[in-house]
Amino acid sequence: MVAEKEGSAVFVRCPSCSGWFNAAAPLIDRGDIPLYCPSCTRRFLPREAAEIDRP
């Protein structure tokens, strides 16, 4: 059985550590608010993300 995410969560991959974390879609869409990686503490803009996974 493969589990898949459901709902409207947006997941972001950090460009530094490649860790995934969830972020609010309005923050991603706005584009000028830095995101914060809880794994490595790097701050970066959405356009700098290694990957963004939207529903």
Distance bins in CASP14 RR format, pairs under 12 A and 6 or more apart:
PFRMAT RR
TARGET T0000
AUTHOR 0000-0000-0000
RMODE 2
METHOD distances of the structure
MODEL  1
4 11 0 0 0 0 0 1 0 0 0 0 0
4 53 0 0 0 0 0 1 0 0 0 0 0
4 55 0 0 0 0 0 1 0 0 0 0 0
5 11 1 0 0 1 0 0 0 0 0 0 0
5 20 0 0 0 0 0 1 0 0 0 0 0
5 22 0 0 0 0 1 0 0 0 0 0 0
5 53 0 0 0 0 1 0 0 0 0 0 0
5 54 0 0 0 0 0 1 0 0 0 0 0
5 55 1 0 0 1 0 0 0 0 0 0 0
6 55 1 0 0 1 0 0 0 0 0 0 0
7 22 0 0 0 0 0 1 0 0 0 0 0
7 25 0 0 0 0 0 1 0 0 0 0 0
7 54 0 0 0 0 0 1 0 0 0 0 0
7 55 1 0 1 0 0 0 0 0 0 0 0
8 22 0 0 0 0 0 1 0 0 0 0 0
8 23 0 0 0 0 0 1 0 0 0 0 0
8 24 0 0 0 0 1 0 0 0 0 0 0
8 25 1 0 0 1 0 0 0 0 0 0 0
8 26 0 0 0 0 0 1 0 0 0 0 0
8 28 0 0 0 0 0 1 0 0 0 0 0
8 53 0 0 0 0 0 1 0 0 0 0 0
8 54 0 0 0 0 1 0 0 0 0 0 0
8 55 1 0 1 0 0 0 0 0 0 0 0
9 20 0 0 0 0 0 1 0 0 0 0 0
9 21 0 0 0 0 0 1 0 0 0 0 0
9 22 1 0 1 0 0 0 0 0 0 0 0
9 23 0 0 0 0 1 0 0 0 0 0 0
9 24 0 0 0 0 1 0 0 0 0 0 0
9 25 0 0 0 0 1 0 0 0 0 0 0
9 28 0 0 0 0 0 1 0 0 0 0 0
9 52 0 0 0 0 0 1 0 0 0 0 0
9 53 0 0 0 0 1 0 0 0 0 0 0
9 54 0 0 0 0 1 0 0 0 0 0 0
9 55 1 0 0 1 0 0 0 0 0 0 0
10 20 0 0 0 0 0 1 0 0 0 0 0
10 21 0 0 0 0 1 0 0 0 0 0 0
10 22 1 0 0 1 0 0 0 0 0 0 0
10 23 1 0 1 0 0 0 0 0 0 0 0
10 24 1 0 0 1 0 0 0 0 0 0 0
10 25 1 0 1 0 0 0 0 0 0 0 0
10 26 0 0 0 0 1 0 0 0 0 0 0
10 27 0 0 0 0 1 0 0 0 0 0 0
10 28 1 0 1 0 0 0 0 0 0 0 0
10 29 0 0 0 0 1 0 0 0 0 0 0
10 35 0 0 0 0 0 1 0 0 0 0 0
10 46 0 0 0 0 1 0 0 0 0 0 0
10 49 0 0 0 0 0 1 0 0 0 0 0
10 51 0 0 0 0 0 1 0 0 0 0 0
10 52 1 0 0 1 0 0 0 0 0 0 0
10 53 1 0 0 1 0 0 0 0 0 0 0
10 54 1 0 1 0 0 0 0 0 0 0 0
10 55 1 0 0 1 0 0 0 0 0 0 0
11 19 0 0 0 0 1 0 0 0 0 0 0
11 20 1 0 1 0 0 0 0 0 0 0 0
11 21 1 0 0 1 0 0 0 0 0 0 0
11 22 1 0 1 0 0 0 0 0 0 0 0
11 23 1 0 0 1 0 0 0 0 0 0 0
11 24 0 0 0 0 0 1 0 0 0 0 0
11 25 0 0 0 0 0 1 0 0 0 0 0
11 28 0 0 0 0 0 1 0 0 0 0 0
11 35 0 0 0 0 0 1 0 0 0 0 0
11 49 0 0 0 0 1 0 0 0 0 0 0
11 50 0 0 0 0 0 1 0 0 0 0 0
11 51 0 0 0 0 1 0 0 0 0 0 0
11 52 1 0 0 1 0 0 0 0 0 0 0
11 53 1 0 1 0 0 0 0 0 0 0 0
11 54 0 0 0 0 1 0 0 0 0 0 0
11 55 0 0 0 0 1 0 0 0 0 0 0
12 18 0 0 0 0 0 1 0 0 0 0 0
12 19 0 0 0 0 1 0 0 0 0 0 0
12 20 1 0 0 1 0 0 0 0 0 0 0
12 21 1 0 1 0 0 0 0 0 0 0 0
12 22 1 0 0 1 0 0 0 0 0 0 0
12 23 1 0 1 0 0 0 0 0 0 0 0
12 24 0 0 0 0 0 1 0 0 0 0 0
12 25 0 0 0 0 0 1 0 0 0 0 0
12 27 0 0 0 0 1 0 0 0 0 0 0
12 28 1 0 0 1 0 0 0 0 0 0 0
12 31 0 0 0 0 0 1 0 0 0 0 0
12 34 0 0 0 0 0 1 0 0 0 0 0
12 35 1 0 1 0 0 0 0 0 0 0 0
12 36 0 0 0 0 0 1 0 0 0 0 0
12 37 0 0 0 0 1 0 0 0 0 0 0
12 38 0 0 0 0 0 1 0 0 0 0 0
12 39 0 0 0 0 0 1 0 0 0 0 0
12 42 0 0 0 0 0 1 0 0 0 0 0
12 44 0 0 0 0 1 0 0 0 0 0 0
12 45 0 0 0 0 0 1 0 0 0 0 0
12 46 1 0 0 1 0 0 0 0 0 0 0
12 47 0 0 0 0 0 1 0 0 0 0 0
12 48 0 0 0 0 0 1 0 0 0 0 0
12 49 1 0 1 0 0 0 0 0 0 0 0
12 50 0 0 0 0 1 0 0 0 0 0 0
12 51 1 0 0 1 0 0 0 0 0 0 0
12 52 1 0 1 0 0 0 0 0 0 0 0
12 53 1 0 0 1 0 0 0 0 0 0 0
12 54 0 0 0 0 1 0 0 0 0 0 0
13 19 1 0 1 0 0 0 0 0 0 0 0
13 20 1 0 1 0 0 0 0 0 0 0 0
13 21 0 0 0 0 1 0 0 0 0 0 0
13 22 0 0 0 0 0 1 0 0 0 0 0
13 23 0 0 0 0 0 1 0 0 0 0 0
13 35 0 0 0 0 0 1 0 0 0 0 0
13 37 0 0 0 0 1 0 0 0 0 0 0
13 39 0 0 0 0 0 1 0 0 0 0 0
13 40 0 0 0 0 0 1 0 0 0 0 0
13 42 0 0 0 0 0 1 0 0 0 0 0
13 44 0 0 0 0 0 1 0 0 0 0 0
13 46 0 0 0 0 0 1 0 0 0 0 0
13 48 0 0 0 0 0 1 0 0 0 0 0
13 49 1 0 0 1 0 0 0 0 0 0 0
13 50 1 0 1 0 0 0 0 0 0 0 0
13 51 1 0 1 0 0 0 0 0 0 0 0
13 52 1 0 0 1 0 0 0 0 0 0 0
13 53 1 0 0 1 0 0 0 0 0 0 0
14 20 1 0 0 1 0 0 0 0 0 0 0
14 21 1 0 0 1 0 0 0 0 0 0 0
14 23 0 0 0 0 0 1 0 0 0 0 0
14 35 0 0 0 0 1 0 0 0 0 0 0
14 36 0 0 0 0 1 0 0 0 0 0 0
14 37 1 0 1 0 0 0 0 0 0 0 0
14 38 0 0 0 0 1 0 0 0 0 0 0
14 39 1 0 0 1 0 0 0 0 0 0 0
14 40 1 0 0 1 0 0 0 0 0 0 0
14 41 0 0 0 0 1 0 0 0 0 0 0
14 42 1 0 0 1 0 0 0 0 0 0 0
14 43 0 0 0 0 0 1 0 0 0 0 0
14 44 1 0 0 1 0 0 0 0 0 0 0
14 46 0 0 0 0 0 1 0 0 0 0 0
14 48 0 0 0 0 1 0 0 0 0 0 0
14 49 1 0 0 1 0 0 0 0 0 0 0
14 50 1 0 0 1 0 0 0 0 0 0 0
14 51 0 0 0 0 1 0 0 0 0 0 0
14 52 0 0 0 0 0 1 0 0 0 0 0
15 35 0 0 0 0 0 1 0 0 0 0 0
15 37 0 0 0 0 1 0 0 0 0 0 0
15 39 0 0 0 0 0 1 0 0 0 0 0
15 40 0 0 0 0 1 0 0 0 0 0 0
15 42 1 0 0 1 0 0 0 0 0 0 0
15 43 0 0 0 0 0 1 0 0 0 0 0
15 44 1 0 1 0 0 0 0 0 0 0 0
15 45 0 0 0 0 0 1 0 0 0 0 0
15 46 0 0 0 0 0 1 0 0 0 0 0
15 47 0 0 0 0 0 1 0 0 0 0 0
15 48 1 0 1 0 0 0 0 0 0 0 0
15 49 1 0 0 1 0 0 0 0 0 0 0
15 50 1 0 1 0 0 0 0 0 0 0 0
15 51 0 0 0 0 1 0 0 0 0 0 0
15 52 0 0 0 0 0 1 0 0 0 0 0
16 35 0 0 0 0 0 1 0 0 0 0 0
16 36 0 0 0 0 0 1 0 0 0 0 0
16 37 1 0 0 1 0 0 0 0 0 0 0
16 39 0 0 0 0 1 0 0 0 0 0 0
16 40 1 0 1 0 0 0 0 0 0 0 0
16 41 0 0 0 0 1 0 0 0 0 0 0
16 42 1 0 1 0 0 0 0 0 0 0 0
16 43 0 0 0 0 0 1 0 0 0 0 0
16 44 1 0 0 1 0 0 0 0 0 0 0
16 48 0 0 0 0 1 0 0 0 0 0 0
16 49 0 0 0 0 0 1 0 0 0 0 0
16 50 0 0 0 0 1 0 0 0 0 0 0
17 37 1 0 0 1 0 0 0 0 0 0 0
17 38 0 0 0 0 0 1 0 0 0 0 0
17 39 1 0 1 0 0 0 0 0 0 0 0
17 40 1 0 1 0 0 0 0 0 0 0 0
17 41 0 0 0 0 1 0 0 0 0 0 0
17 42 1 0 0 1 0 0 0 0 0 0 0
17 44 0 0 0 0 0 1 0 0 0 0 0
17 50 0 0 0 0 1 0 0 0 0 0 0
18 37 0 0 0 0 1 0 0 0 0 0 0
18 39 0 0 0 0 1 0 0 0 0 0 0
18 40 0 0 0 0 1 0 0 0 0 0 0
18 42 0 0 0 0 0 1 0 0 0 0 0
18 49 0 0 0 0 0 1 0 0 0 0 0
18 50 1 0 0 1 0 0 0 0 0 0 0
18 51 0 0 0 0 1 0 0 0 0 0 0
19 35 0 0 0 0 0 1 0 0 0 0 0
19 37 1 0 0 1 0 0 0 0 0 0 0
19 38 0 0 0 0 1 0 0 0 0 0 0
19 39 1 0 1 0 0 0 0 0 0 0 0
19 40 1 0 0 1 0 0 0 0 0 0 0
19 41 0 0 0 0 0 1 0 0 0 0 0
19 42 0 0 0 0 0 1 0 0 0 0 0
19 49 0 0 0 0 0 1 0 0 0 0 0
19 50 0 0 0 0 1 0 0 0 0 0 0
19 51 0 0 0 0 1 0 0 0 0 0 0
19 53 0 0 0 0 0 1 0 0 0 0 0
20 35 0 0 0 0 0 1 0 0 0 0 0
20 37 0 0 0 0 1 0 0 0 0 0 0
20 38 0 0 0 0 0 1 0 0 0 0 0
20 39 0 0 0 0 1 0 0 0 0 0 0
20 49 0 0 0 0 0 1 0 0 0 0 0
20 50 0 0 0 0 1 0 0 0 0 0 0
20 51 0 0 0 0 1 0 0 0 0 0 0
20 52 0 0 0 0 0 1 0 0 0 0 0
20 53 1 0 0 1 0 0 0 0 0 0 0
21 27 0 0 0 0 0 1 0 0 0 0 0
21 28 0 0 0 0 0 1 0 0 0 0 0
21 35 0 0 0 0 1 0 0 0 0 0 0
21 36 0 0 0 0 1 0 0 0 0 0 0
21 37 1 0 0 1 0 0 0 0 0 0 0
21 38 1 0 1 0 0 0 0 0 0 0 0
21 39 1 0 0 1 0 0 0 0 0 0 0
21 40 0 0 0 0 0 1 0 0 0 0 0
21 41 0 0 0 0 0 1 0 0 0 0 0
21 42 0 0 0 0 0 1 0 0 0 0 0
21 44 0 0 0 0 0 1 0 0 0 0 0
21 49 0 0 0 0 0 1 0 0 0 0 0
21 50 0 0 0 0 0 1 0 0 0 0 0
21 51 0 0 0 0 0 1 0 0 0 0 0
21 52 0 0 0 0 0 1 0 0 0 0 0
21 53 0 0 0 0 0 1 0 0 0 0 0
22 28 0 0 0 0 0 1 0 0 0 0 0
22 35 0 0 0 0 0 1 0 0 0 0 0
22 36 0 0 0 0 0 1 0 0 0 0 0
22 37 0 0 0 0 0 1 0 0 0 0 0
22 38 0 0 0 0 1 0 0 0 0 0 0
22 52 0 0 0 0 0 1 0 0 0 0 0
22 53 0 0 0 0 1 0 0 0 0 0 0
22 54 0 0 0 0 0 1 0 0 0 0 0
22 55 0 0 0 0 0 1 0 0 0 0 0
23 29 0 0 0 0 0 1 0 0 0 0 0
23 30 0 0 0 0 0 1 0 0 0 0 0
23 31 0 0 0 0 0 1 0 0 0 0 0
23 33 0 0 0 0 1 0 0 0 0 0 0
23 34 0 0 0 0 0 1 0 0 0 0 0
23 35 1 0 1 0 0 0 0 0 0 0 0
23 36 0 0 0 0 1 0 0 0 0 0 0
23 37 0 0 0 0 0 1 0 0 0 0 0
23 38 0 0 0 0 0 1 0 0 0 0 0
23 44 0 0 0 0 0 1 0 0 0 0 0
23 45 0 0 0 0 0 1 0 0 0 0 0
23 46 0 0 0 0 1 0 0 0 0 0 0
23 49 0 0 0 0 1 0 0 0 0 0 0
23 52 0 0 0 0 1 0 0 0 0 0 0
23 53 0 0 0 0 0 1 0 0 0 0 0
23 54 0 0 0 0 0 1 0 0 0 0 0
24 30 0 0 0 0 1 0 0 0 0 0 0
24 31 0 0 0 0 0 1 0 0 0 0 0
24 33 0 0 0 0 1 0 0 0 0 0 0
24 35 0 0 0 0 1 0 0 0 0 0 0
24 36 0 0 0 0 0 1 0 0 0 0 0
24 46 0 0 0 0 0 1 0 0 0 0 0
24 54 0 0 0 0 0 1 0 0 0 0 0
25 31 0 0 0 0 0 1 0 0 0 0 0
25 46 0 0 0 0 0 1 0 0 0 0 0
25 52 0 0 0 0 1 0 0 0 0 0 0
25 53 0 0 0 0 0 1 0 0 0 0 0
25 54 1 0 0 1 0 0 0 0 0 0 0
25 55 0 0 0 0 1 0 0 0 0 0 0
26 32 0 0 0 0 0 1 0 0 0 0 0
26 33 0 0 0 0 1 0 0 0 0 0 0
26 46 0 0 0 0 0 1 0 0 0 0 0
27 33 1 0 1 0 0 0 0 0 0 0 0
27 34 0 0 0 0 1 0 0 0 0 0 0
27 35 1 0 0 1 0 0 0 0 0 0 0
27 36 0 0 0 0 0 1 0 0 0 0 0
27 45 0 0 0 0 0 1 0 0 0 0 0
27 46 1 0 0 1 0 0 0 0 0 0 0
27 49 0 0 0 0 0 1 0 0 0 0 0
27 52 0 0 0 0 0 1 0 0 0 0 0
28 34 0 0 0 0 0 1 0 0 0 0 0
28 35 1 0 0 1 0 0 0 0 0 0 0
28 44 0 0 0 0 0 1 0 0 0 0 0
28 45 0 0 0 0 1 0 0 0 0 0 0
28 46 1 0 1 0 0 0 0 0 0 0 0
28 47 0 0 0 0 1 0 0 0 0 0 0
28 48 0 0 0 0 0 1 0 0 0 0 0
28 49 0 0 0 0 1 0 0 0 0 0 0
28 51 0 0 0 0 0 1 0 0 0 0 0
28 52 1 0 0 1 0 0 0 0 0 0 0
28 53 0 0 0 0 0 1 0 0 0 0 0
28 54 1 0 0 1 0 0 0 0 0 0 0
29 46 0 0 0 0 1 0 0 0 0 0 0
29 47 0 0 0 0 0 1 0 0 0 0 0
29 52 0 0 0 0 0 1 0 0 0 0 0
29 54 0 0 0 0 1 0 0 0 0 0 0
30 45 0 0 0 0 1 0 0 0 0 0 0
30 46 0 0 0 0 1 0 0 0 0 0 0
30 47 0 0 0 0 0 1 0 0 0 0 0
31 44 0 0 0 0 0 1 0 0 0 0 0
31 45 1 0 0 1 0 0 0 0 0 0 0
31 46 1 0 1 0 0 0 0 0 0 0 0
31 47 1 0 0 1 0 0 0 0 0 0 0
31 48 0 0 0 0 0 1 0 0 0 0 0
31 49 0 0 0 0 0 1 0 0 0 0 0
31 52 0 0 0 0 0 1 0 0 0 0 0
32 45 1 0 0 1 0 0 0 0 0 0 0
32 46 0 0 0 0 1 0 0 0 0 0 0
32 47 0 0 0 0 1 0 0 0 0 0 0
32 48 0 0 0 0 0 1 0 0 0 0 0
33 43 0 0 0 0 1 0 0 0 0 0 0
33 44 0 0 0 0 0 1 0 0 0 0 0
33 45 1 0 0 1 0 0 0 0 0 0 0
33 46 0 0 0 0 1 0 0 0 0 0 0
33 47 0 0 0 0 0 1 0 0 0 0 0
34 41 0 0 0 0 0 1 0 0 0 0 0
34 42 0 0 0 0 1 0 0 0 0 0 0
34 43 1 0 1 0 0 0 0 0 0 0 0
34 44 1 0 0 1 0 0 0 0 0 0 0
34 45 1 0 1 0 0 0 0 0 0 0 0
34 46 0 0 0 0 1 0 0 0 0 0 0
34 47 0 0 0 0 0 1 0 0 0 0 0
34 48 0 0 0 0 1 0 0 0 0 0 0
34 49 0 0 0 0 0 1 0 0 0 0 0
35 41 0 0 0 0 0 1 0 0 0 0 0
35 42 0 0 0 0 1 0 0 0 0 0 0
35 43 1 0 0 1 0 0 0 0 0 0 0
35 44 1 0 1 0 0 0 0 0 0 0 0
35 45 1 0 0 1 0 0 0 0 0 0 0
35 46 1 0 0 1 0 0 0 0 0 0 0
35 47 0 0 0 0 0 1 0 0 0 0 0
35 48 0 0 0 0 1 0 0 0 0 0 0
35 49 1 0 0 1 0 0 0 0 0 0 0
35 50 0 0 0 0 0 1 0 0 0 0 0
35 52 0 0 0 0 1 0 0 0 0 0 0
36 42 1 0 0 1 0 0 0 0 0 0 0
36 43 1 0 1 0 0 0 0 0 0 0 0
36 44 0 0 0 0 1 0 0 0 0 0 0
36 45 0 0 0 0 0 1 0 0 0 0 0
36 46 0 0 0 0 0 1 0 0 0 0 0
36 49 0 0 0 0 0 1 0 0 0 0 0
37 43 1 0 0 1 0 0 0 0 0 0 0
37 44 1 0 0 1 0 0 0 0 0 0 0
37 48 0 0 0 0 0 1 0 0 0 0 0
37 49 0 0 0 0 1 0 0 0 0 0 0
37 50 0 0 0 0 0 1 0 0 0 0 0
42 48 0 0 0 0 1 0 0 0 0 0 0
42 49 0 0 0 0 0 1 0 0 0 0 0
42 50 0 0 0 0 0 1 0 0 0 0 0
43 49 0 0 0 0 0 1 0 0 0 0 0
44 50 0 0 0 0 1 0 0 0 0 0 0
44 52 0 0 0 0 0 1 0 0 0 0 0
45 52 0 0 0 0 0 1 0 0 0 0 0
46 52 1 0 0 1 0 0 0 0 0 0 0
46 54 0 0 0 0 0 1 0 0 0 0 0
END
